[in-house]
Structures are given as C-alpha cells and as structure tokens.
Amino acid sequence: MKSAYELAMERLSKSGPTVKLTAEQKKELAELDSKYAAKVAEREIFLKGELAKAAGNADFEGMEQLERQLISERKTLQA
C-alpha cells in the first residue's frame, strides 16, 4: 500500500518533468528578489519614520493607520 506522499509524487511526475533553470535565469531571479527586498525595506524605513513622528505628536489614530498601511504594503510587495 502506497502512502499519500508516494501517490502525490507519482501524480506530480506524470504531469511533467521539473524544469531546470540555467545560471542566467537563476541570476535574473536573484536580481528580482533583491529588487523587491529593497522596495520592502525602503517602504518600511519610510513608514517607521512616519510612525515615530506620529508617536512624538501623540497622534494615536495616525499611528494605527500607519501600522495598518505598513502591514498592507508588506503583504502587497511580498506576494
């Protein structure tokens, strides 16, 4: 009797062979990853600065909105 894992692996191999990436393709993917990581970091730095300003002004509603915006933008950029 085969396990569910073995059955799934058989179905996967029937659907098509895995594609090997060339060194150039891997390099391009790494560059894209780096670019988006930089965008995420840039937005986080900006929004954390804005959070600090809002905290200094005791603007709690603004802080809450900025925190939600930070979470939303992280999800958007990392998806």
C-alpha distances in whole Angstrom, upper triangle without the diagonal:
4,7,10,12,10,10,14,15,14,16,18,19,19,22,24,25,26,30,32,35,38,40,43,40,39,43,43,40,42,45,44,42,45,47,45,45,49,49,48,50,53,52,51,54,57,55,55,59,60,58,60,63,62,62,65,67,65,63,60,60,60,57,55,55,55,52,50,51,50,46,46,47,45,42,44,44,41,39
4,7,8,6,7,10,11,10,13,15,15,16,19,21,21,22,26,28,31,34,37,39,36,35,39,39,36,38,41,40,38,41,44,42,42,45,46,44,46,49,49,48,51,53,52,52,56,56,55,57,60,59,59,62,64,62,60,58,57,57,54,52,52,52,49,47,48,46,43,43,44,41,39,40,40,37,35
4,5,5,6,9,10,11,13,14,16,17,19,21,21,22,25,27,30,33,35,38,35,33,37,38,34,36,39,38,36,39,41,39,39,43,43,41,43,46,46,45,48,50,49,49,52,53,51,54,57,56,55,59,60,58,57,54,53,53,51,48,49,48,45,44,45,43,40,40,41,38,35,37,38,34,32
4,5,5,6,9,10,11,12,14,15,17,19,20,20,24,26,28,32,34,36,33,32,35,36,32,34,37,35,33,37,39,36,36,40,40,38,41,44,43,42,45,47,46,46,50,50,49,51,54,53,53,56,57,56,54,51,50,50,48,46,46,45,42,40,41,40,37,37,38,35,32,34,35,31,29
4,5,5,6,9,10,10,12,14,16,17,17,17,21,23,25,29,31,33,30,28,32,32,29,30,34,32,31,34,36,34,34,37,38,36,38,41,41,40,43,45,44,44,48,48,47,49,52,51,51,55,56,55,53,50,49,49,47,45,44,44,41,39,40,39,35,35,36,33,31,32,33,29,27
4,5,5,6,9,10,11,13,15,16,16,17,20,22,25,29,31,33,30,29,33,33,30,32,35,34,32,36,38,36,36,40,40,39,41,44,44,43,46,48,47,47,51,52,50,53,55,55,55,58,59,58,56,54,53,53,50,48,48,47,44,43,43,42,39,38,39,36,34,35,35,32,30
4,5,5,6,9,10,11,13,15,16,17,21,23,26,30,32,34,31,30,34,34,31,33,36,35,33,37,38,37,37,41,41,39,42,45,44,43,47,49,47,48,51,52,51,53,56,55,55,59,60,58,57,54,53,53,51,48,48,47,45,43,43,42,39,38,39,37,34,35,35,32,30
4,5,5,6,9,10,11,13,14,15,18,21,23,27,29,31,28,27,31,31,28,30,33,31,30,33,35,33,33,37,37,36,38,41,40,40,43,45,44,44,48,48,47,50,53,52,52,55,57,55,53,51,49,49,47,45,44,44,41,39,40,38,35,35,35,33,30,31,31,28,26
4,5,5,6,9,10,11,11,12,16,18,21,24,26,29,26,25,29,29,26,28,31,30,29,32,34,32,33,36,37,35,38,41,40,40,43,45,44,45,48,49,48,50,53,52,53,56,57,56,54,52,51,50,48,46,46,45,42,40,41,39,36,36,36,33,31,32,32,28,27
4,5,5,6,9,11,11,13,17,19,22,26,28,30,27,27,31,31,28,30,34,32,31,35,37,35,36,39,40,38,41,44,43,43,46,48,47,48,51,52,51,54,56,56,56,59,61,59,58,55,54,53,51,49,49,48,45,44,44,42,39,39,39,37,34,35,35,31,29
4,6,5,6,9,11,13,16,19,22,26,28,30,27,27,30,30,28,30,33,31,30,34,35,34,35,38,38,37,40,42,42,42,45,47,46,47,50,51,50,52,55,54,55,58,59,58,56,53,52,51,50,47,47,46,44,42,42,41,38,37,37,35,32,32,33,30,27
4,5,5,7,8,9,13,16,18,22,25,26,23,23,27,26,24,26,29,28,27,30,32,30,31,35,35,34,37,39,39,39,42,44,43,44,47,48,47,50,52,52,52,55,57,56,54,51,50,49,47,45,44,43,41,39,39,38,35,34,34,32,29,30,30,27,25
4,5,6,6,8,12,14,18,21,24,26,23,23,27,27,24,27,30,29,28,31,33,32,33,36,37,36,38,41,41,41,44,46,45,46,50,50,50,52,55,54,55,58,59,58,56,54,53,52,50,48,47,46,44,42,42,41,38,37,37,35,32,32,32,29,27
4,5,8,10,14,17,20,23,26,28,25,25,29,29,27,29,32,31,30,34,35,34,35,39,39,38,41,43,43,43,46,48,47,49,52,52,52,54,57,56,57,60,61,60,58,56,55,54,52,50,49,48,46,44,44,43,40,39,39,37,34,34,34,31,29
4,7,9,12,16,18,22,25,26,23,23,27,26,24,27,30,28,28,32,33,31,33,36,36,35,38,40,40,41,44,45,45,46,49,49,49,52,54,54,54,57,59,58,55,53,52,51,49,47,46,45,43,41,41,40,37,36,36,34,31,31,31,28,26
4,7,9,12,15,18,22,23,20,21,24,24,22,25,28,26,26,30,31,30,32,35,35,35,37,40,40,40,43,45,44,46,49,49,49,52,54,54,54,57,59,58,56,54,52,51,50,48,47,45,44,42,41,40,37,36,36,34,31,31,30,28,26
4,6,9,13,16,19,20,18,18,22,22,21,23,26,25,25,28,30,29,31,34,34,34,36,39,39,40,42,44,44,45,48,49,49,51,54,54,54,57,59,58,56,54,53,52,50,48,47,46,44,42,41,40,38,37,36,34,32,31,30,28,26
4,6,10,13,16,18,15,15,19,19,17,20,22,22,22,25,26,26,27,30,31,31,33,35,36,36,39,41,41,42,45,46,46,48,50,50,51,54,55,55,53,51,50,49,47,45,44,43,41,39,38,37,35,34,33,31,29,28,27,25,23
4,6,10,13,14,12,12,16,16,15,17,20,19,20,23,24,24,25,28,29,29,31,34,34,35,37,39,40,41,43,44,45,47,49,49,50,53,54,54,52,51,50,48,46,45,44,42,40,39,38,36,34,33,32,30,28,28,26,24,23
4,7,10,12,10,10,13,14,13,15,18,18,19,21,23,24,25,27,28,29,31,33,34,35,37,39,39,40,43,44,44,46,49,49,50,52,54,54,52,51,50,48,46,45,44,42,41,40,38,36,35,34,32,30,29,28,27,24,23
4,7,8,6,6,10,11,10,12,15,15,16,18,20,21,22,24,25,26,28,30,31,32,34,36,37,38,40,41,42,44,46,47,48,50,52,52,50,49,48,46,44,43,42,40,38,38,36,34,33,32,30,28,27,26,24,22,22
4,5,5,6,9,10,11,12,14,16,17,18,20,21,23,24,26,27,29,30,32,33,35,36,38,39,41,42,43,45,47,48,49,51,53,53,52,51,50,47,46,45,44,41,40,40,38,36,35,34,32,30,29,28,26,24,24
4,5,5,6,9,10,10,12,14,15,16,18,20,21,22,24,26,27,28,31,31,33,35,36,37,39,41,42,43,45,46,47,49,51,52,50,49,49,46,45,44,43,40,39,39,37,35,34,34,31,29,29,28,25,24,24
4,5,5,6,9,10,11,12,14,15,17,19,20,21,23,25,26,27,29,30,32,33,35,36,38,39,40,42,44,45,46,48,50,51,49,48,48,45,43,43,42,39,38,38,36,34,33,33,30,28,28,27,24,23,23
4,5,5,6,9,10,11,12,14,15,17,18,20,21,23,24,26,27,29,30,32,33,34,36,38,39,41,42,43,45,47,48,49,47,46,45,43,41,41,39,37,36,35,33,31,31,30,27,26,25,24,21,20,20
4,5,5,6,9,10,10,12,14,16,16,18,20,21,22,24,26,27,28,30,32,33,35,36,37,39,41,42,43,45,47,47,45,45,44,42,40,39,38,36,34,34,32,30,29,29,26,24,24,23,20,19,19
4,5,5,6,9,10,11,12,14,15,16,19,20,21,22,25,26,27,29,30,31,33,35,36,37,39,41,42,43,45,46,45,44,43,41,39,39,38,35,34,34,32,29,29,29,26,24,24,23,20,19,20
4,5,5,6,9,10,11,13,14,15,17,19,20,21,23,24,26,27,29,30,32,33,35,36,38,39,40,42,44,45,43,42,42,39,37,37,36,33,32,32,30,28,27,27,24,22,22,21,18,17,18
4,5,5,6,9,10,11,12,14,15,17,18,20,21,23,24,26,27,28,30,32,33,34,36,37,38,41,42,43,41,40,39,37,35,35,33,31,30,29,27,25,25,24,21,20,20,18,15,14,15
4,5,5,6,9,10,10,12,14,15,16,18,20,21,22,24,26,27,28,30,31,33,35,36,37,39,41,41,40,39,39,36,34,34,33,30,29,29,27,24,24,24,21,19,20,19,16,14,16
4,5,5,6,9,10,11,12,14,15,16,19,20,21,23,24,26,27,29,30,31,33,35,36,38,39,40,39,38,38,35,33,34,32,29,29,29,26,24,24,24,20,19,20,19,15,15,16
4,5,5,6,8,10,11,12,14,15,17,18,20,21,23,24,26,27,28,30,32,33,34,36,38,39,37,36,35,33,31,31,29,27,26,26,23,21,21,21,18,16,17,15,12,12,13
4,5,5,6,9,10,11,12,14,16,16,18,20,21,22,24,26,27,28,30,31,32,34,36,37,35,34,34,31,29,29,28,25,24,24,22,19,19,19,16,14,15,14,11,10,12
4,6,5,6,9,10,10,12,14,15,16,18,20,21,22,24,25,27,29,30,31,33,35,36,34,34,33,31,29,29,28,25,24,24,22,19,20,20,17,15,16,16,12,12,14
4,6,5,6,9,10,11,13,14,15,17,19,20,21,23,24,26,27,29,30,32,34,34,33,33,32,29,28,28,26,23,23,23,21,18,19,19,15,14,16,14,11,11,14
4,5,5,6,9,10,11,12,14,15,16,18,20,21,22,24,26,27,28,30,32,32,30,30,29,26,25,25,23,21,20,20,17,15,16,15,12,10,12,11,7,8,10
4,5,5,6,9,10,11,12,14,15,16,18,20,21,22,24,25,26,28,30,31,29,29,28,26,24,24,23,20,19,19,17,14,15,15,12,10,12,12,8,8,12
4,5,5,6,9,10,10,12,14,15,17,18,20,21,23,24,25,27,29,30,28,28,28,25,23,24,23,20,19,20,18,15,16,17,13,12,14,14,10,11,15
4,5,5,6,9,10,11,12,14,16,17,18,20,21,23,24,26,27,28,26,26,26,23,21,22,20,17,17,18,15,12,14,14,10,10,12,11,8,10,13
4,5,5,6,9,10,11,12,14,15,16,18,20,21,22,24,26,26,24,24,23,21,19,19,18,15,14,15,12,10,11,11,8,6,10,9,6,8,11
4,6,5,6,9,10,10,12,14,15,16,18,20,21,22,24,25,24,24,24,21,19,20,19,15,15,16,14,11,13,14,11,9,13,13,10,11,15
4,5,5,6,9,10,11,13,14,16,17,19,20,21,23,24,23,23,23,20,18,20,18,15,15,17,14,11,14,14,11,11,14,14,11,13,17
4,5,5,6,8,10,11,12,14,15,16,18,20,21,22,20,20,20,17,15,16,15,11,12,13,10,8,11,11,8,8,12,11,10,12,15
4,5,5,6,8,10,10,12,14,15,16,18,20,20,19,19,19,16,14,15,14,10,10,12,10,7,9,11,9,8,12,13,11,12,16
4,6,5,6,9,10,11,13,14,15,17,19,20,19,19,20,17,15,16,16,12,12,15,13,10,13,15,12,12,16,16,14,16,19
4,6,5,6,9,10,11,13,14,16,17,18,17,18,18,14,13,15,14,10,12,14,11,10,13,14,12,13,16,16,15,17,20
4,5,5,6,9,10,10,12,14,15,16,14,15,14,11,10,12,10,7,8,10,8,6,10,12,10,11,14,15,14,16,19
4,5,5,6,9,10,10,12,14,15,14,14,15,12,10,12,12,8,9,12,11,8,11,14,12,13,16,17,16,18,21
4,5,5,6,9,10,11,13,14,14,15,16,12,11,14,14,10,11,15,13,11,15,17,15,16,19,20,19,21,24
4,5,5,6,9,10,11,12,11,12,13,9,8,11,11,8,10,13,11,10,14,15,14,16,19,19,19,21,24
4,5,5,6,9,10,10,9,9,11,8,6,9,9,6,8,11,11,10,13,15,15,15,18,19,20,21,24
4,5,5,6,9,10,10,11,13,11,8,12,13,10,11,15,14,13,16,18,18,18,21,23,22,24,27
4,5,5,6,9,9,11,12,10,9,13,13,11,13,16,15,15,18,20,19,20,23,24,24,26,28
4,5,5,6,5,7,9,6,6,9,10,9,11,14,14,14,17,18,19,20,23,23,24,26,28
4,5,5,6,7,10,9,7,10,12,11,12,15,16,15,18,20,20,21,24,25,25,27,29
4,5,8,10,13,11,10,14,15,14,15,18,19,18,21,23,23,24,27,28,28,30,32
4,5,9,11,10,10,13,14,14,16,18,19,19,22,23,24,25,28,28,29,31,33
4,6,9,9,9,11,13,13,14,17,18,19,21,23,23,25,27,28,29,30,33
4,6,5,6,9,10,11,12,14,15,16,19,20,21,22,25,26,27,28,30
4,5,5,6,9,10,10,12,14,15,17,18,20,21,23,24,26,27,29
4,5,5,6,9,10,11,12,14,16,17,18,20,21,22,24,26,27
4,5,5,6,9,10,10,12,14,15,16,18,20,21,22,24,26
4,5,5,6,9,10,10,12,14,15,16,18,20,21,22,24
4,5,5,6,9,10,11,12,14,16,17,18,20,21,23
4,5,5,6,9,10,10,12,14,15,16,18,20,21
4,5,5,6,9,10,10,12,14,15,16,18,20
4,5,5,6,9,10,11,13,14,15,17,18
4,5,5,6,9,10,11,12,14,15,17
4,5,5,6,8,10,10,12,14,15
4,5,5,6,9,10,11,12,14
4,6,5,6,9,10,11,12
4,5,5,6,9,10,11
4,5,5,6,8,10
4,5,5,6,8
4,6,5,6
4,6,5
4,6
4
